[in-house]
Amino acid sequence: MAKKLESTLGNMILSLTLISMVMSAALTFVYLQTKGPIENAARQKEMNAIKQVLPEFDSDPVADLRLRDDVTIYPVKNKDVPVGYAIKTYTEKGFSGHIELMAGFMEDGSIYNVTVLQHKETPGLGTKMTDSKFIDQFKGKDPGSFVLKVKKDGGQVDAITAATISSRAFCDALQRAYDALKSNNDSVYTQPEM
C-alpha cells in the first residue's frame, strides 16, 4: 500500500507550485501554437479592409506601413506607381466610445472609400454609419475643401438621423486620418519650399 501524503503547509505549497508550473507550460504551448494563426488572421483582416477602401494594387501595404499621430498609414502602389493611402484611424468620441475606420485617400487627396472596422454604437441608430447611404457622401471629396463636420456644426456632412454624436465621431476619425496624411513627410501633401 502506498503511504498517504500528509496534509501539511509545505506539501500544499509544493502541490500548488507543481500544478501552477504544469498549467503555465500548457498555456505557453497553446499560446505558441495559436500566435501565428492569430497574427495571420489579423493581417488578412487588415489587407481586406485596405482592399475595400482603395482601387486595385499589387504592393504589400502592410510591409510599408507608417505610424503618424496614432494612426497607421498604408502606402499603396500598383506596378510601382503610387495609387493612394489606406489609413487606419480612430476616435473616442462615439456615443459608446471607440470607433475605428479604414479610410482610403487617392494621390490627389480625395477620399476613395471608407469602411468601419470597429464600433459599439447603438443598434439601429449609430450603426447606420456603416450604411452606404452615409458613407457614400464622403466618396470623391477632398477634406482640404470639404468640411468634415456635420451641417449642424457648420460642416458639409449630412448627419445620421437621431445619431448626431456617431456622425460627429465618424467625421472626427476621418479628419484625424486626413491630418495624419498631410503630416506624412513622404506623401504628396508635403508642400514644396517657396
N, C-alpha and C positions, 0 to 999 in steps of 0.2 A: 504494500500500500504506500502511496505517495503521501508524504507528510504535508499537511496543510500549512500554507504560509501564514505567519502571524499578521494580524491587522495592526501594524504599528505605523506611526507617523512616517518613519523612514521608508517602509515598504510602500505606503500610499504615494509618497513623493516619487519613488522610483517607478511605480506603475504609471503614474500620470506623465512622467517625463518620457517614458518609452512610448506611450500612446501618442503624445504630442509629436515626438520625432517621426513616428510612422505616418501620422496624418500630414505632417509638414512635407515629408517625402512624397506622399500621394498627391498633395495639392501642387507641388512643384512639377511632378510628372505630368499632371493634367494641364497645367499652365503651358509647359513647354510643347506639349502635343497640340494645343489649340492656338497658340500665339501666331504661328504662321498663317493658318487659315483665316483667323480673325483679321489680321493685317491685310491679307489679300482681298477679303470681302470689303473692308473699308476702302481700300484703294480702288476697287472696281466700282463701288458706290460713288466715289469722288469722280471717277472718269465718266460714269453715266451722267452725272449732273453736269459736267463740263460739256459733254456732247449735246445735252439738251439746250444749252444757252449760247452755243456758237455754231457757225457753219462748219462744214467738213474740214478736217485737219488730219495730218499724218504724223505730227510730232508727239512727244511724250511730255505733256504739260506738267505732270507731277514731278518729273525729273528736273524741270526748270523753275519750279515754284520759288516765289519770293515772299517774304513777310514784310508788310508795311502797316504801321498803325493798327496792329492787332487784327489785320485781315490777311488773307492769303491770295496772292496774285499768281495766276497760271498763264504765262505767255503761250500762245498757240500759233503754230505755223503750218502751212501746207506747201510742200515742195520748197522748203526753206524760205518761203515768203510769209511775213507776219500776217496773221488773219485777225487777231484781236487778243483780248484778255478775258479769262474767266476769273471772277473774283468771289471768293467765299467770304461773306460778310455777315454781320450780326447786329442786333440791337437788344437792349434790355428794357426797352420802353413799351413792349407789348402789354396788352391788358393783363395777360398772365405771365409776363416776364420775357424770357429769352426767345428770340426769333432768329433763325439762320436762313440766309438766302445764298444762292449762287447766281451771280449776275454776269452776263456776257456783254462786253463792250467791244465794238469794232475799232479798227485803227483810227477812224475819224472821231472817235469819242461817243458815237451814238450807241444806244442800248440795243442789242440784238434780241435778247430774251432774258427772262428772269424765272427762276424756279425756287420754290420754298423748300428748304431742306428739313427744317425742324420748327415746330411751334406747339404751343399749348393753349391756343386761343379758344374762345367759346364756340362750341359746335353750332353751326347754322348762322353764325354772325361773323366773328373774326376769321373763321376757317375759310370764308369766301375769298380771302386774299390769295388762295390757290386757284381760283377760277380764272379762266382765260378772259372773261369779261373785265376783270380788274387788271390783270397783268398786261393785257394787250395795249392798254393806254400808254405804256412805257416804251413799247417797241418803236425803234427808229428815232426816239427822242434823244437830244444831246443835253445832258444835265448842265452844260455850260450856259445854255439859254432857256431850257425848260425848268421851271422852278419846281423842285421835288418837295412840295408841301401840298397838303390838301387845300382846296379852294377856300375853306373856312378860315385858313391861316394865311391867306394871300398867295397861295400857290396855284398850280395848274392841274392838280390831281383830283379826279372825282373819287371821293371817299366812299367806302362801303357803307350802305345804309345801316344805321344803328351800330356801326363798328368803327367810329372815327379814330379811336385810340389805336386799333390794329392798323388802320390805314396810315396813321402818322408814324407808327413804328416801322412799317414797311418802307416808307419814304426815308426815314432816318437811316435804316440799314443800307438802302440804295445810295443815299448821299455819302455815307461812310465809305462805300466801295469806290465811288467816283473820286472822292477826295484822296483816297489812298492811291488810286491810279494816277491822278495828277501829280502826286508827290513821288511817284516811281521814277527814279533817275533814268532808267533805260527806255522809257516809253515815249511815244510821240508827243506827250504832253509836256516834255521838257522844253521850256521856252528858250529860243536862241538868244545869245547875248547881243545886245544892241550897241 
